[in-house]
Amino acid sequence: MSRFLNSRLKTFDPYIPGEQPTDTAYIKLNTNESPYPPPPGVVKAINESEVNKLNLYPNPDASGLIDKIAGFYSVGAENIVVGNGSDELLAFAFQAFFEKGVIFPDITYGFYPVYAKLYDVPYTQARLRDDLTIGIDDYIDAGKNIVIANPNAPTGTALSQEEIEKIVKSNPNQLVLIDEAYIDFGGVSAIPLTKNYDNLLVIHTYSKARSMAGARLAYAIANEAIISDLKMMKYSFNPYNVNRLTQAAGIAALDEAKYYEKNNNEIIKTREYTAAQLKNLGFEMTGSKANFLFAKHPYIGGEELYIKLKSKGILIRHWDIERIKNYVRITIGTKEQMEKLLKAVTEIVRGTEA
């Protein structure tokens, strides 16, 4: 580090993203991307006419995209702000709302503690239950702002809409942020609740269920006052945060609901198939409602499985965290990709048990 770095950041640990190999040698099951490309309508929207306008700034209001999202969810345009991926919107929220503190699970999306430290936000981590599910009692009358990924990452478990509502209702003077990156793979969204509660903020991303991780697009839905605050953050940081090609793709994607529904149903089907096969090999798993599985085996550690699969050309995700060090997170790919994973895992497990 340089001698100019702020002293507060000299012991700072940044978020570490999953490996992004530059070649195609690996089956990539480590970053929860969709295995399916964007639909033709989205590709068509990124046309020569739009490319030829790259010398011009995009619409900072993203009004066309916001109007389209508003119509899709039957909310007002004043209830939406868009961001350069959900991480940007999360960063805005941590800066704008959480100076008095926030609570989130001890095992969850790794950016939450990073943002808390980066923006000097006091935070508390509520311990997941022994089965790695979220205990809602930890968030009832919490007396502080709340952030919950639903379904949770990396565990994949989900709270019901009724449970989310109990948390929101019991904390009327606190902001409750629900990060729904994986909601389309088996969860029930809290977006309808934003019409009834002025302390609820829901964030969605195009990265997972809409096959647009490389486009960097997300949106937040909440009451007008919360959205106004987030827009203030956006215009104070980067008014042109969503480029014109991404705006065009985002609009087109909302006309492709059948395409995404088909793909997401296939991912769910493949997830359940893979889970059943892994159970037959002795794996234990959380009840995932996301596009990944969180699994462990009694005879092989998580790091060992990660290393051995990587040597066979398959990337998965492992964390060196005590409570989950024996687990790995496996993104659900195509059926063909998962068959290759299962073949490799079978060879590894049987070799270990022998």
N, C-alpha and C positions, 0 to 999 in steps of 0.2 A: 504494500500500500504506500501511497505517497505521504510526504510530510504535511500535505495540505488537508488531508481528510479530517473531518470533524471528529473530535475526540470521542463523542458518543457512538460513532459508527466503527470505531477501531476493533471492537469485539463483536461486530454485527455478523450474523449468519444469514445470507440471502437465501431465497427460495431456490431449490435445485430442480429444474424441470427434468422430465424423463429424457432418456437418450434419443437423439435424432440423428441416426446414421445418414451419411451423405451418399451411400451406395444402396443398392436394392438387394443386397445379399441376405438381409434378415427378414423374417416374418415378424412384423412389428406389432406386438400385443402389449405395449407398455405405456401408451399415453391416451388411451380411451378415445381415439379417433374412430369415426365411422369407417368400416371397410368398403363402403359404397361411395362412388363419386357423386357430385351434385347432379341433379337432373338436367336434361337438355335445355329446359327453359331458362335455367340459371346460367348455363354456359352461353346461351344465345344472348342473354342480357348484357354480357360483357363483350360488347360488339365493337367494331372498328370506329363507329361514331363516338362512342364513349372514350375509347382509347385516344382518339384524336383531340379530346378535350383535356387531356392530362396536363396541358400547360396552364389550365385554369384551376383555381381552388374549387373544392366541392361545396355544395350548399351546407353552411355550418349548422343550419337548423335541421337538416335531414328531413324536411317536412314531408316529402313524398313517402319516404320510408316510414316515418312515424304515423302518418295517416293510414298507411297500409296495415301496420301493426295494430293500430287502434281499432280498425274495422274487423280485424281477425279476432280480437278478444272482446269486442263490444265495450270498449272503454273510450274515454276522451283522449284526444291528442295531448291535452294538458297533463295527462296521467302517465306520460311516457318520456323517457330520455334514452338515447342510444349511446353506446360506447365502443371503444376499440377493444373488444373482448370483454368478458365479464370481470377480468382482473382489474381493468381500469375503473369500472363502476364500483367494484369493491373498495378500491383505493380511495375513490371520492367519498364513499360512505364512511370509511374509517376516519378520514380527515374532517368531514363535515359534522358528524353526529356523536362521536364516541369519546369526547374529551373526559367525560366523567366515568368512563369504564365500560367494559363489555365482557360478556361471558359466552364461551363456545366450548364444544366438546374437547377432551384431551387428545382424542384421535380423530382427526378430521382433515379438511383441506389445508395443506401446509402453508398457504399464503396468509391465513388468518393471524397466526402469531407473528409472522414476518411483518405484516402491515402494522400490527399493534406496536411492535418494537420500533419500526421505522418512523411512525408518527407519534411516538411517545404516548400511546394509549394504555392506561392501566387495564389489565385483563385477568380474567379468572378462567380456568379450564375445568369443566365438570367431567368427572370420570365416567366413561362409558360403563354400562353394566358388564358383568362377567361374560355375557354372550355377545358383547360388542354392539349392543343396541343403545340408543339414546333413552335415558330415563327422563320423562317429561317433568317429573316432580322437581328436578334440578332447575327448571326454568319457570315454574309457576311462582308468581310473586317474586321474581328474581331481584327486583330492586335495581337492576342495571340493564343496559342495552344487551340485545341478544343476537347472535349470528348462528344459524343452523343451516348446514348443507342437507338438503332433502331431495332425493336419497343422499345419505352421507357418503363421503369419500374418505378413506378408501374401502370402507366396510360394505357399502352398497345397501344398507338397511334403510327403511323409509318409515316416517311417521305418517299417520293418516291426516286428512284435512281436518278432522274433528280434533285431533291432538294439537295440531298447529293452532287452531282457533282457541283452544283452551289456554295455550301459552300467550297468544296475542291479547286475549280478553283479560287475563290476569295481570297484565303489565301495561295498563293504559297510559302511563306516563313515561314509558320506555319504548325505544324503537326496536322492532323485531324484524331482522333481515333474514329472509329465507332464500337461499341460493339453490335454484332448481336446475342446475346444469344437466342433471340426469333424469328429470321428471318424466320424460316421454317413454321410458323403458319399464314402466310399471307403477309409478307413483301417481298421486292425484294432486294437481296444482292448487296452490293457495291463491292464485290470481283472483278468483271470484271474491275472496274475502277482502280484497283491497277496497271494494265498494262500501264495505260496512265498518272498516277500522282505519282510522287515520294514523295509526302507528305501525302499519305493516308495509314493508318494502320487499318486493319479489324481483329477483334477477334471473333472467334467462340468457342462454347463449345459443348461437347458431353453430357452435363448434362440434357438438356431439350428434344430436338427432337430425340436424339439417346438413350434415356433411360439408361444413364450411370452416373447419378449424384454421385453415390457411388464410381465410378472408379476414379474421379478427372482427367479429361483430357480436354485440350483445345488446340487451335492452333491459331497463328497469321499469316496473309498473308500481305506482303508489298514488296516494292522494296528491293533489296539485301542489300543496305547500312543500312536501318532501321533494317532488320532482323539480320544483323551482330552485330548491337548495342545491340539488345535484347539477342542474344546469349552470348555476353560478360557479360551481367547482369546475365544470367543463370549460366554460368561457374564461376562467381564470388560469387554466392550464393549457388547453389545446382546443380552440374553437373548431378547427377542422379535423376533429379526431377520427371521423369515419370517411374514408376516401370515396371518390365518386364511383369507382368500379364496385366497391363493396356495397354501397347504397343501392346500386342497380341490381346487384345479385340478391341482396336482401329483400327487395321488393318482389322480384321474380320468384323467390323461394316460397313466398306465402301463397302462391298460386299452385303449388306442387304438393298439396297435402296428401293426396293419394299415393304419390311416389314415396314420400317419407313414411307414411303409415305402413306401406308394404315392407319397406326396408327395416323399419323398427320392429315390426312384428316378426320378421325373419331373424333379427338379432335376438329378440326374446326367446324365440323357438330354439335357436342355436345355443343360447345361454343355458336353457334348461336341459338340453341334450348333453352339453359339455359337463354340466354339474352332475348329472346322473352318471356319466362315464367316470368322472373323477371320484365320485363316491364309491364306485365299484373298485377303484384302485386304493381305497382306504383314506381318501381325503376328507377333511371336515371343512365346511364352508358356512359363512354367514348367509342369511336369506337375502340375496342381492335383488334389488329392483332397479339396477343400473345396467350399463352395457359392459360390465366386467364382473368377474368373480373374485372373491377374497378367500383364499384357501390355504390350508396347511396339511401336512402329512406327518403322522407320528414317527416315521423312520428317517425323515430327511429334513434338514433345516431349510429355512427360506432362502438364505444366502447361497447355500450349496445348490439348491434347485435352480435358482437364478443363474448361477455360473455355468452349470451343466447344460441348461437350455441354451444359453448364449453360445456355448461351444458348438451346439447343434444348429445354430442359425436362427434361434427364436428369442426375441426380447420380451421379457415380462418386467414387472416392477417389484422391487424389494426395498424395505426400509430397515435400517439398523436402529430400531426403537424397541426397547425391552419388551413391552407388552405385545408387540406384533412382529417380533423378529423372525418367528417361525412361519409367518404368513407370506404369501405372494399375491400380488394383484394381477389378474390376467384379463386383458381386454378381449372382448368377444369379436372375433374376425368373421370371415366367411366360413361356411361349413367345411370347405376344403382346408382352410388354414387351421381350423380347430382339430380336424382329423390328424394333421401333421403334428400339432401340439400333443395330442393324446398319444400318438405313436411314440413320440420322443419321451414323454412323461412315463409311459409304460416301461420303456427300456431303462430309464433311470431308476424308477421305483423298484422294479424287479431285480435290477442289479444291486441295489442297496439292500433289499431284503435277503438276497442270497448270501 
